[in-house]
Amino acid sequence: MGLSGNELAKLIDLDRVQRLCDSLSEAFGVTLAVLDLSGAILVASGWQDICTRFHREHPETLRGCLESDLLINQRLVQGMDATEHYAYRCSNGLWDVAFPLVVGGEHLANVYTGQFFFEDDHVDREAFAERARRLGLDEETYLAALDRVPVITLAHLQKTVQFLADFVNMLGEMGLGSRQQEQKHALMLESEQRYRRLFDNAAEGLTVFRAERGAGGEVADLVITDINPTQAKRTSVFRDGLVGLRSSECDENDERLRVYFDVVRGAIASGQPARCEVYLRRHGAYELLSAYPVADDLWVVSATDVTELREAERALRQKEERIRFAYVDVLDAVTGGKLILLTDEQLSDELGTPLGQEVVFGAPAQLATARHMIVRAADTCFPGGIRHTDLLSTVGEALDNALKHAHGGAYQVFARGDCLQVAIADDGPGIDFRTLPKATLVPGFSTAASLGMGFTIMLQLCERVLLSTRPGRTVVVLEFAAAREPALQPAGSVED
């Protein structure tokens, strides 16, 4: 069973097809019809009186009409090409031609022309008269209707068939276009439903903004068009109370909304998604904001509350800072002021004048070059004033550890007063405060942390060791006091 007339009408405007068929029938005297696959007449125009007033009115002849109407369905099932037409003589003696109406490869209905005789047909008038008498039809009127049935040539039919083939193709394209539009509409509804589910159930707060532009294309105003339940709950604002609010109407005291509007404006101005973290002083809250476009002049701000995370980080930093302060005093006392634990900023203040650019290293083969450069810088700035063995032992240990535990790093040489400073930095995991005393004071102690061993050697041979360490960044500065009298350098003290 194919589509019903009501279902087919969703794809093709049958009223429009009816008007078109009426015009064609009136202009060219052609009979036209569209029937669904059950045989129901959807469109009919120019039909002969013998069919409408007699054959389709009497039950016996109507049965023959209906059987004939469905012949094309049977032929298609039997293997007839869906692009062909089918000409046949109906059970009541007239010729019909049927065309399958196919939309997107699916047979949906049939288009008919017919109710004619060919010029070489033998029309048995007496047989029609006998039928009228047998069925109780008005014989004179019936035969008069028979005489009005068109008689055509095969050439005329061929022209009509060609025209109707194009007509049927046009209907198929109309139906296909409607079906595609219907499918797009269904996909759009599904997409909207999926978007709504995601929007309503998102863990982060979402606020949707529409940009309104002026005559020159500039953003004249921003309007809130939607917020999701998460945002409404977090901000204790009802959706209906916020949707429709314009940036030009925003209360200056509403810190959160002012920030949101500013972030969206900035993103629109740059034409790129924006991401930032803000601190809302009035609310005592940290929010991670992302502004991104979802359609033309439609932007979404995603807000994630990171207050607990930031407070936890701050508490951890405070704890580490207290531990660091404690270690500063302990290490200063134990090492006699030779090992000093500093922050990044404090360490920067302790550095002298650079004796060259920072050099990056990341392979064992580069260490020999690094030692040569450091020794050369020492000899240039303090000729004979720094013992090569002391310098190479300590610097080599620091370079080796940075390479071993952080896969490389960078070094730079400084001069501060009568001291040479060698800074070795890496981006490794840092030295854990819990193991810092052992890592810096116990000979031979080693962990996976960068620069975890060798501090005892450094403390013995250096004037001071400055240390700044945290996850992702460790800097150790080895400070050597230059001798007033040139020191004798052992032969071959610099590696070749």
For each residue, the residues with C-beta under 8 A, 3 or more apart:
1: 37 38
2: 36 37 38 107 108 109
3: 7 8 11 36 37 108 109
4: 7 8 36 38 40
5: 8 9 14 36 40 42
6: 9 10
7: 3 4 10 11
8: 3 4 5 11 12 14 36 42 108 109 175
9: 5 6 12 13 14 42
10: 6 7 178 182
11: 3 7 8 103 108 174 175 178 179 182
12: 8 9 17 171 174 175 178
13: 9 16 17 174
14: 5 8 9 17 18 34 42 43
15: 18 19
16: 13 19 20
17: 12 13 14 20 21 34 43 171
18: 14 15 21 22 43 45
19: 15 16 22 23
20: 16 17 23 24
21: 17 18 24 25 32 34 43 44 45 46
22: 18 19 25 26 45 46
23: 19 20 26 27
24: 20 21 27 28 30 32 45 46
25: 21 22 28 29 30 31 32 45 46
26: 22 23 46
27: 23 24
28: 24 25
29: 25 46 150
30: 24 25 46 113 160
31: 25 45 46 47 48 112 113 114 115 116
32: 21 24 25 43 44 45 46 111 112 113 164
33: 41 43 44 45 47 111 112 113
34: 14 17 21 41 42 43 44 101 109 110 111 112 171
35: 39 40 41 42 69 109 110 112
36: 2 3 4 5 8 39 40 42 108 109
37: 1 2 3 73 107 108 109 110
38: 1 2 4
39: 35 36 66 69 70
40: 4 5 35 36
41: 33 34 35 44
42: 5 8 9 14 34 35 36 109
43: 14 17 18 21 32 33 34
44: 21 32 33 34 41 47
45: 18 21 22 24 25 31 32 33
46: 21 22 24 25 26 29 30 31 32
47: 31 33 44 51 52 115
48: 31 51 52 94 115 145 148 149 150
49: 52 53 54 145 148
50: 53 54 55 94 115 142 145 146 148 149
51: 47 48 54 55 56 65 92 94 115
52: 47 48 49 56 57
53: 49 50 57 141 145
54: 49 50 51 57 58 61 137 142 145
55: 50 51 58 61 62 64 65 92
56: 51 52 61 62 65
57: 52 53 54 61 62
58: 54 55 61 62 135 137
59: 62 63
60: 63 64 135
61: 54 55 56 57 58 64 65 92 131 135
62: 55 56 57 58 59 65 66
63: 59 60 66 67
64: 55 60 61 67 68 90 91 92
65: 51 55 56 61 62 68 69 90 91 92
66: 39 62 63 69 70
67: 63 64 70 71 91
68: 64 65 71 88 90 91 92 96
69: 35 39 65 66 110 112
70: 39 66 67 73 74
71: 67 68 74 75 86 88 98
72: 75 76 80 86 98 100 110
73: 37 70 76 77 110
74: 70 71 77 78
75: 71 72 78 80 86
76: 72 73 79 80 82 100 107
77: 73 74
78: 74 75
79: 76
80: 72 75 76 84 86
81: 84
82: 76 100 102 107
83: 102
84: 80 81 100
85: 97 98 99 161 164 165
86: 71 72 75 80 97 98 99
87: 95 96 97 98 157
88: 68 71 95 96 97 98
89: 93 94 95 96
90: 64 65 68 93 94 95 96 114
91: 64 65 67 68
92: 51 55 61 64 65 68
93: 89 90 123 127 128
94: 48 50 51 89 90 114 115 116 117 149
95: 87 88 89 90 114 115 116 117 118 121
96: 68 87 88 89 90 112 113 114 115
97: 85 86 87 88 112 113 114 157 160 161 164
98: 71 72 85 86 87 88 110 111 112
99: 85 86 110 111 112 164 165 168
100: 72 76 82 84 107 110 168
101: 34 107 108 109 110 111 168 171 172 175
102: 82 83 105 106 107 108 172
103: 11 106 108 172 175 176 179
104: 175 176 179 180
105: 102
106: 102 103
107: 2 37 76 82 100 101 102
108: 2 3 8 11 36 37 101 102 103 175
109: 2 3 8 34 35 36 37 42 101
110: 34 35 37 69 72 73 98 99 100 101
111: 32 33 34 98 99 101 164 167 168 171
112: 31 32 33 34 35 69 96 97 98 99
113: 30 31 32 33 96 97 160 164
114: 31 90 94 95 96 97
115: 31 47 48 50 51 94 95 96 149 150
116: 31 94 95 149 150 151 152 157
117: 94 95 121 123 149 150 151 152
118: 95 121 151 152 153 154 157
119: 151 152 153
120:
121: 95 117 118 151
122:
123: 93 117 128 146
124: 127 128
125: 128 129 143 146
126: 129 130
127: 93 124 130 131
128: 93 123 124 125 131 132 142 143 146
129: 125 126 132 133 139 142 143
130: 126 127 133 134
131: 61 127 128 134 135 137 142
132: 128 129 135 137 138 139 142 143
133: 129 130 136 137 139
134: 130 131
135: 58 60 61 131 132
136: 133
137: 54 58 131 132 133 141 142
138: 132 141 142
139: 129 132 133 142 143
140: 143 144
141: 53 137 138 144 145
142: 50 54 128 129 131 132 137 138 139 145 146
143: 125 128 129 132 139 140 146 147
144: 140 141 147 148
145: 48 49 50 53 54 141 142 148 149
146: 50 123 125 128 142 143 149
147: 143 144
148: 48 49 50 144 145
149: 48 50 94 115 116 117 145 146
150: 29 48 115 116 117
151: 116 117 118 119 121
152: 116 117 118 119 156 157 160
153: 118 119 156 157
154: 118 157 158
155: 158 159
156: 152 153 159 160
157: 87 97 116 118 152 153 154 160 161
158: 154 155 161 162
159: 155 156 162 163
160: 30 97 113 152 156 157 163 164
161: 85 97 157 158 164 165
162: 158 159 165 166
163: 159 160 166 167
164: 32 85 97 99 111 113 160 161 167 168
165: 85 99 161 162 168 169
166: 162 163 169 170
167: 111 163 164 170 171
168: 99 100 101 111 164 165 171 172
169: 165 166 172 173
170: 166 167 173 174
171: 12 17 34 101 111 167 168 174 175
172: 101 102 103 168 169 175 176
173: 169 170 176 177
174: 11 12 13 170 171 177 178
175: 8 11 12 101 103 104 108 171 172 178 179
176: 103 104 172 173 179 180
177: 173 174 180 181
178: 10 11 12 174 175 181 182
179: 11 103 104 175 176 182 183
180: 104 176 177 183 184
181: 177 178 184 185
182: 10 11 178 179 185 186
183: 179 180 186 187
184: 180 181 187 188
185: 181 182 188 189
186: 182 183 189 190
187: 183 184 190 191
188: 184 185 191 192
189: 185 186 192 193
190: 186 187 193 194
191: 187 188 194 195
192: 188 189 195 196
193: 189 190 196 197
194: 190 191 197 198
195: 191 192 198 199
196: 192 193 199 200
197: 193 194 200 201
198: 194 195 201 202
199: 195 196 202 206 226 228
200: 196 197 228 229
201: 197 198
202: 198 199 205 206 228 230 302
203: 230
204: 230 302 303 304
205: 202 227 228 230 231 234 235 302 303 304 305
206: 199 202 226 227 228 230 231 300 301 302 303
207: 224 226 227 228 231 242 260 300 301 303
208: 224 225 226 227 294 298 299 300
209: 222 223 224 225 260 261 264 298 299 300 301
210: 222 223 225 297 298 299
211: 219 221 222 264 268 297 298 299
212: 219 220 221 222 223 297
213: 217 218 219 220 297
214: 217 218 219 220
215:
216:
217: 213 214
218: 213 214
219: 211 212 213 214 222 265 268 269
220: 212 213 214
221: 211 212 246 247 248
222: 209 210 211 212 219 246 247 261 264 265
223: 209 210 212 244 245 246 247
224: 207 208 209 227 242 243 244 245 246
225: 208 209 210 243 244 298
226: 199 206 207 208 239 243
227: 205 206 207 208 224 231 232 237 239 242 243
228: 199 200 202 205 206 207 231 232
229: 200 232 233
230: 202 203 204 205 206 233 234
231: 205 206 207 227 228 234 235 237 303
232: 227 228 229 235 236 237 238 239 242
233: 229 230 236
234: 205 230 231 303 305
235: 205 231 232 256
236: 232 233
237: 227 231 232 241 242
238: 232 241 242
239: 226 227 232 242 243
240: 243
241: 237 238
242: 207 224 227 232 237 238 239 245
243: 224 225 226 227 239 240
244: 223 224 225
245: 223 224 242 249 250 257
246: 221 222 223 224 249 250
247: 221 222 223 250 261 265
248: 221
249: 245 246
250: 245 246 247 254 257 258 261
251: 254 257
252: 258
253:
254: 250 251 257 258
255: 258 259 280 281 282 283
256: 235 259 260 280 283 287
257: 245 250 251 254 260 261
258: 250 252 254 255 261 262
259: 255 256 262 263 278 280 289
260: 207 209 256 257 263 264 289 301 303
261: 209 222 247 250 257 258 264 265
262: 258 259 265 266
263: 259 260 266 267 274 276 278 289 291 301
264: 209 211 222 260 261 267 268 291 299 301
265: 219 222 247 261 262 268 269
266: 262 263 269 270 274 291
267: 263 264 270 272 273 274 291 292 293 299
268: 211 219 264 265 271 299
269: 219 265 266
270: 266 267 274
271: 268
272: 267
273: 267 290 291 292 293
274: 263 266 267 270 289 290 291 292
275: 288 289 290 291
276: 263 288 289
277: 286 287 288 289 306
278: 259 263 286 287 289
279: 285 286
280: 255 256 259 283 284 285 286 287
281: 255 284
282: 255
283: 255 256 280
284: 280 281 307
285: 279 280 305 307
286: 277 278 279 280 305 306 307 309 310
287: 256 277 278 280 303 304 305 306 307
288: 275 276 277 303 304 306
289: 259 260 263 274 275 276 277 278 301 302 303
290: 273 274 275 301 302
291: 263 264 266 267 273 274 275 299 300 301 302
292: 267 273 274 299 300 302
293: 267 273 298 299 300
294: 208 298 299 300
295: 298
296:
297: 210 211 212 213
298: 208 209 210 211 225 293 294 295
299: 208 209 210 211 264 267 268 291 292 293 294
300: 206 207 208 209 291 292 293 294
301: 206 207 209 260 263 264 289 290 291
302: 202 204 205 206 289 290 291 292
303: 204 205 206 207 231 234 260 287 288 289
304: 204 205 287 288
305: 205 234 285 286 287 308
306: 277 286 287 288 309 310
307: 284 285 286 287 310 311
308: 305 311 312
309: 286 306 312 313
310: 286 306 307 313 314
311: 307 308 314 315
312: 308 309 315 316
313: 309 310 316 317
314: 310 311 317 318
315: 311 312 318 319
316: 312 313 319 320
317: 313 314 320 321
318: 314 315 321 322
319: 315 316 322 323
320: 316 317 323 324 433 470
321: 317 318 324 325
322: 318 319 325 326
323: 319 320 326 327 433
324: 320 321 327 328 341 343 433
325: 321 322 328 329
326: 322 323 329 330
327: 323 324 330 331 341 433 436 437
328: 324 325 331 332 340 341
329: 325 326 332 333
330: 326 327 333 334 437
331: 327 328 334 335 339 340 341 437 440 441
332: 328 329 335 336 337 339 340
333: 329 330 336
334: 330 331 339 441
335: 331 332 338 339 441 459
336: 332 333
337: 332 340 464
338: 335 459 462 463 464 465
339: 331 332 334 335 440 455 459 464 465 467
340: 328 331 332 337 464 465 466 467
341: 324 327 328 331 436 467 468 469
342: 346 347 350 466 467 468
343: 324 346 347 468
344: 347 348 468 470 473 475
345: 348 349
346: 342 343 349 350 468
347: 342 343 344 350 351 466 468 475 477
348: 344 345 351
349: 345 346
350: 342 346 347 416 466 477
351: 347 348 354 414 416 421 423 477
352: 414 415 416 417 419 421
353: 414 415 416
354: 351 357 412 413 414
355: 377 380 381 413 414 415
356: 359 373 377 412 413
357: 354 412
358: 410 411 412
359: 356 370 373 410 411 412
360: 408 409 410
361: 366 367 370 399 403 408 409 410 411
362: 366 403 407 408 409
363: 366 403 408
364: 367 403
365: 368
366: 361 362 363 369 370
367: 361 364 370 371 396 399 400 403
368: 365 371 372 495
369: 366 372 373
370: 359 361 366 367 373 374 395 399 411
371: 367 368 374 375 392 395 396 399 494 495
372: 368 369 375 376 494 495
373: 356 359 369 370 376 377 413
374: 370 371 377 378 391 395 411 413 422
375: 371 372 378 379 388 391 392 493 494
376: 372 373 379 380
377: 355 356 373 374 380 381 413 420
378: 374 375 381 382 385 386 388 391 413 420 480
379: 375 376 382 383 384 386
380: 355 376 377 383
381: 355 377 378 415 420
382: 378 379 385 386 415 418 420 482
383: 379 380 486
384: 379 483 486 487 489
385: 378 382 418 420 482 483 484 486 487
386: 378 379 382 390 391 420 480 482 483 487
387: 390 391 483 487 489
388: 375 378 391 392 489 490 493 494
389: 392 393 490 493
390: 386 387 393 394 461 462 480
391: 374 375 378 386 387 388 394 395 420 422 480
392: 371 375 388 389 395 396 493 494 495
393: 389 390 396 397 457 461
394: 390 391 397 398 454 457 458 461 462 478
395: 370 371 374 391 392 398 399 411 422 424 478
396: 367 371 392 393 399 400
397: 393 394 400 401 453 454 457 458
398: 394 395 401 402 422 424 451 454 458 476 478
399: 361 367 370 371 395 396 402 403 409 411 424
400: 367 396 397 403 404 454
401: 397 398 404 405 450 451 452 453 454
402: 398 399 405 406 408 409 424 425 426 428 450 451
403: 361 362 363 364 367 399 400 406 407 408 409
404: 400 401
405: 401 402 426 428 429 448 449 450 451 452
406: 402 403 409 426 427 428 429 450 474
407: 362 403 428
408: 360 361 362 363 402 403 426
409: 360 361 362 399 402 403 406 424 425 426 427 428 450
410: 358 359 360 361 424 425 426
411: 358 359 361 370 374 395 399 422 423 424 425
412: 354 356 357 358 359 422 423
413: 354 355 356 373 374 377 378 420 421 422 423
414: 351 352 353 354 355 420 421 422 423 477
415: 352 353 355 381 382 419 420 421
416: 350 351 352 353 419 421 479
417: 352
418: 382 385 481 482
419: 352 415 416 463 479 480 481 482
420: 377 378 381 382 385 386 391 413 414 415 479 480 482
421: 351 352 413 414 415 416 477 478 479 480
422: 374 391 395 398 411 412 413 414 477 478 480
423: 351 411 412 413 414 475 476 477 478
424: 395 398 399 402 409 410 411 451 475 476 477 478
425: 402 409 410 411 473 474 475 476
426: 402 405 406 408 409 410 450 451 473 474
427: 406 409 472 473
428: 402 405 406 407 409 449 450 472 474
429: 405 406 448 449 450 471 472
430: 449 450 469 470 471 472 473 474
431: 435 436 439 440 447 449 450 451 452 467 469 474
432: 435 436 447 449
433: 320 323 324 327 436
434:
435: 431 432 438 439 445 447 449 452
436: 327 341 431 432 433 439 440 469
437: 327 330 331 440 441 442
438: 435 441 442 445
439: 431 435 436 442 445 446 447 449 451 452 453 455
440: 331 339 431 436 437 455 459 467
441: 331 334 335 437 438 455 456
442: 437 438 439 445 456
443: 456
444: 453 456
445: 435 438 439 442 452 453
446: 439 452 453
447: 431 432 435 439 452
448: 405 429 452
449: 405 428 429 430 431 432 435 439 452 474
450: 401 402 405 406 409 426 428 429 430 431 474
451: 398 401 402 405 424 426 431 439 454 455 469 474 476
452: 401 405 431 435 439 445 446 447 448 449
453: 397 401 439 444 445 446
454: 394 397 398 400 401 451 457 458
455: 339 439 440 441 451 458 459 465
456: 441 442 443 444 459 460
457: 393 394 397 454 460 461
458: 394 397 398 454 455 461 462 465 476 478
459: 335 338 339 440 455 456 462 465
460: 456 457
461: 390 393 394 457 458 480
462: 338 390 394 458 459 465 478 479 480
463: 338 419 479 480 481
464: 337 338 339 340 477 479
465: 338 339 340 455 458 459 462 476 477 478 479
466: 340 342 347 350 475 476 477 479
467: 339 340 341 342 431 440 474 475 476 477
468: 341 342 343 344 346 347 473 474 475
469: 341 430 431 436 451 473 474 475
470: 320 344 430 473 474
471: 429 430
472: 427 428 429 430
473: 344 425 426 427 430 468 469 470
474: 406 425 426 428 430 431 449 450 451 467 468 469 470
475: 344 347 423 424 425 466 467 468 469
476: 398 423 424 425 451 458 465 466 467
477: 347 350 351 414 421 422 423 424 464 465 466 467
478: 394 395 398 421 422 423 424 458 462 465
479: 416 419 420 421 462 463 464 465 466
480: 378 386 390 391 419 420 421 422 461 462 463
481: 418 419 463
482: 382 385 386 418 419 420
483: 384 385 386 387 486 487
484: 385
485:
486: 383 384 385 483
487: 384 385 386 387 483
488:
489: 384 387 388 493
490: 388 389 493
491:
492: 496
493: 375 388 389 392 489 490
494: 371 372 375 388 392
495: 368 371 372 392
496: 492
